[in-house]
Amino acid sequence: MDFISSVTQAATQASIASERVRHVVRVFDRNRSASQNTVDTLTKLATGNLTSAADLLRGATGLLSVAGDLSPQIGTVMRSFSATGAAVNSVLKMVGGVNHPLIQSAAQSVMGVLGDAKTQFTALVGEQTMGALQSFAQTTGLGSVLSGLFDSATSSTPHLLTLSTDDGDAFHFGLSTAAYDKLRRSTRFKIASQERLNREEAQQPVSQGGDTITLSGVVFPSLGAGFRQLEALRAIGAKLKPVQLTAGTGDVLGRWYLHSVDEEQEALMSDGAPRKQTYSLEFGRYGEDFANL
């Protein structure tokens, strides 16, 4: 495994851990003895993901000496570092206190290894490269992605959303790919009605229901994005595996399935290539722990 794949998969593992810890805290707060097995299982899984992230970062640090010229991949590395840090910070906030010491210890271990990886990566790419990158970041809004790599980090990543897979593949929604102009999120809670004689219906909570995200936007291939962006998304969906969604602000949205890719092509050129592609994507929440509750 090369350096880029290692840091990318570390970010994926950290994001999965964040989602699992969210479920741990939710179940733990119910304070039901019957839920303890679920808490223990999810704690073990989340701790395993965090340990994997730390191991991947250690391995990546060891690969730096033979990584070659990483200058063309600096953006990818920085986004991976940022996603890892955001996910682990989210974990530490959720498990504050003494209720989940195993998770807290594993998360702190990841942060320590991440700091070492950032330091060695900064030393490798050199002060000259980082100085030029800092100037670029201040003019393009990449500041927060470089947090920890140099002191004047401000602003947020220019990507609207990052989609990543367990295999380490990633798709960044942005102006150079498939920027969306509308995001709709629908969260459902299943509440059943129970009829009662000569009384109003009673409401009984059944389950948390489901969660869907719908993205819609337009791609203009002639402006640089190309008309293969939606094909890349279809290829990811065809693997029938959950993907991790991370907002450009660093918020981890969790794991989702890509349900559908709808496309409409307009203003076709003589060879059939579209000048305009209107698209809509639908994601459904994975909910990996629902069967254990």
Summary of the structure (lengths in Angstrom):
residues: 293
radius of gyration: 21.6
end to end distance: 36.3
largest distance: 79.5
contacts: 894
relative contact order: 0.13
helix: 49%
strand: 26%
